[in-house]
Amino acid sequence: MKHSNLDFNWKFSYSTGNSYEDKRGKAYKDNVNLPHDFSIVLDRSETERSNVAGGFFPGGIGTYEKEMFIHNDEKEKVFILLVEGAYMNAEVYLNGHLAATHPNGYTEFKVDLTPFIRFGENNKIRIVVNNNALPNSRWYTGSGLYRHVRLLTAEKLYIDPWDLYVTSKDRGTAKALINIEAAVTNVLSTNETIEWHTTIYDTSGREIVTEVKNEIANKEGKTTFQTQIPIESPKLWSIDSPYLYKAITRIYQNGSLLDETETTFGIRSISFDSKTGFCLNSESIKLKGGCIHHDNGPLGAAAFDVAEYRKIRLLKELGYNAIRTAHNPPSRALLDACDYYGMLVIDEMFDCWRQKKNPYDYHLYFEDWWKRDVVATIFRDRNHPSVIMWSIGNEIGERDGNSNGVQISEELCDFVKQLDPTRAVTNGVNAIFLDAGEFGGILANIFNGSAGDLSELPPEVHELLKECDRVTAEWGEITEPFCKPLDVVGYNYLDSRYEEDGIKFPDRVICGTESYPKMMASLWKKVEENPQVIGDFSWTAIDYIGESGIGRSFYNETGNLFGDYPWHLSNCGDLDICGFIRPQGEYRKILWNKRKEPYLAILKPEHFGKKEIVSAWGWSDVVHSWSFPKSVGQKVRVDVYSNADEVELLINGSSIGRKTVNEELKASFEVDYSPGSIEAINYRNGRKAETDRIETCGNPYSLQLEVEEENWDSLNTDDLKYITCRIRDENGLIVPYAEHLVNVEVSGAGDLAAIGTGNPISEESYQESFRKVYNGKLLIVVRGKAEGKAIISARAEGIRGDSIEIQMNHVVKDFNGIKTD
């Protein structure tokens, strides 16, 4: 099918859905390009109905309109609109006709526009996206057409983009047998004889082999054809060498090319077993996993291809070899990036079934839509070698068997395996609570009364906790029927059961699908010690918008499970929302042997001596800095992360002492803060080894702009550039305590797309041209608008500014596009 890119030049109208608010200036009109998230541009407020879960961002109703001219000579063609993602409750109109509705905000959907086309004139397409029923999620969703939109054009004999399916078997070093399955759609009223060709290309584009067959395409429907093609000496796809082939299937009739479609694929084998664990190409591998939400930080939910590739690159560099798309199908681009980098994927579909978690969430649509959404996910994603598991749910309310939970689990598993028998089916299962209300009350008491000190809870709460303990003790028996259809049972925060359940359910394959980051060392030890546990997925790999403040730390204070406004980030993750690595990310690199050097993590001096309670999803409020101008002479706690035997701490060249590194890969020191330098030295087998050293910075002197290097091939879709702006002293050292307001200007071939920091309580907009630095830096994202140079300038009061020139490619793949306005 011919693809026309429809991302550009949409007329956009926003409404709150409330006429009173709209009259007071909340409604507006704009011209926008896709991907587009209209929530990220709106003002946050503590009264917003998305509340803490959605980061206090508004929803609303977005209407997207554009016109496209369809020539008279195309009357015999088929026109299909492909919407990769619209959050949520989308309605598609063409020339005033309602052509389709689609409630799910994450699954791709197609709309046959053919019956409504007016040939020889402009056709008006209108897509209304309604995210006004809030709350409908437990995290920030974004709103609008936040993924790509394309128009697909074909003859009346064609192959749908979802209908080319590639699998491989007999994989080995000598030969692999590639199975190609193509469903040809024939909308004609007669059976048609066709010739279909399938060609396989290597990663450099060289043709390897072509298979040709003559077939009959049955009238008014789909006919599935299959062929098997051998590849000699195949190159396998793996996490270290993610080799990708390409298959192109073409349909000919009477020597004329009618249609073609293509897909990349990888040749690899996977298996799951309680004795050998997870094997990729017959090699046992532990999954070093992280859960991720779908937003791209300062860009909101907008799924720019470059942003998705960058996300996976950063995680791969940190040491991850697997991600879980919590709790929804990801963008096409994200899975392409996982294929490209060698990142394994748990592709998740649902956060709830029939039982709700929010008043307006997917439970309203599950009964009628789950099969369609499963088909959309699997058919779209089944050729990605990175995908190793389909997850049919997360912390599903029916896990204890109520509301036909066991039956639904069986039906979902059976249906998924019918569509794709080559991968495992899993489900992230957590503890059983008495009911949502009671558990909510327990959490409120825990975090309001003593910020986590259970001994101080009132007696009635202890009685509820006892009942929870009883249910927890019987968890295995209660959930066994629900888990039985699964190939891999996902354990959310149930690592205490690994050994016990390995004995109780000897054939069960377990995956830690969600875990507390502050326990990562002890958790990883359990993963390594239990062969039936195939990996661990930390919550989370990257900080995200929403679930505001769940990763906070408390110092001589109490607090709720979530943070009150202006908290809007979760404040958990090895990377912050800009992709800057946080101390816990450096700790994980040490845990996974991606970093040999120790890491100095200094607790902010204002916290010293206070009672510290760290959220289960959080981390101590530490910084990699030795610059505290207001704290000279004060006591500070220095944590050293290390996988060595011992570490020695030096301040201004003088040894403070040596300490043994504990099982948590830490050694802590209490010292007097004195400006100068601090150094940690690893000792391995009694000998000095790697070091980490920090110097005290001087006063803020200048801004420095630095463009992030890319290491992927041209994506041919969108062009983003990431620029880090740092405040440095006269000697070039970063000034981590600087809080200057930076003004950014972009001219030439680029536009400013966003400015962000990892500050979880900032009230600044990500879409303005100015922002205060946080920890001495901020991130600037520039979007190309033309081929050529873009100039980025940054200025701040009292210090030197900086300006750089970068090349913008703005290479949008020519999809044989039609004329659009």
Protein Blocks (a to p, Z undefined) as FASTA:
>chain_A
ZZddfkgopacdddehiaklmmnopaccddddddddfklmpccdfkbfklmmnoopaedd
ddddddddddfklmmpccddddfbdcehiaddeehiafbdcfblkbccdddfklmpcghi
acdddddddffbccfbfbdebgajfbccddddddfbdcdfklcccddehiafkbccdddd
dddddfbfbdcddddddddddfkopafbdcdddddddehiadddddddddehiacddfkl
ccdddddddddeehiafbdcddddddddddddfklopaeehiacddddddddfbehjnom
adcfklmmmmmmmmmmnopabdcdddbdddfklmmmmmmnopacdddfbfbfkbcfbfkl
mklmmmmmmmmmmmmmmmmmmmpmklmbdcfbehifklnopahlmmmmmmmmmmmmmmom
mbccddddddddfblmlmmmmmmmmmmmnoopaklpcfklmmmmmmmmmmmmmmmmmmmm
mmmmpmbdcdehilmmmmmmmmmmmmbccddfbccfklmmmmmmmmmmmmklgbdcdddf
bdceejehklcccehiacdfbdcdfbfbeoiajbdfkopacfklmmmmmmnopafbdcdd
dddfklgoiacdddfklccddddddbdfklghiacddddddfbfbdcddeehiafbdcdd
dfkopacddddddehiddddddeehiacdddddddddddfbdcddddddfbdcehlaccd
ddddddddfkopacfkbccdcddddehjbdcfbdcdfbfkbcbdfkbcbdcdeehiacdd
dddfbecddddddddehiacdddddddfkpacdehiacdZZ
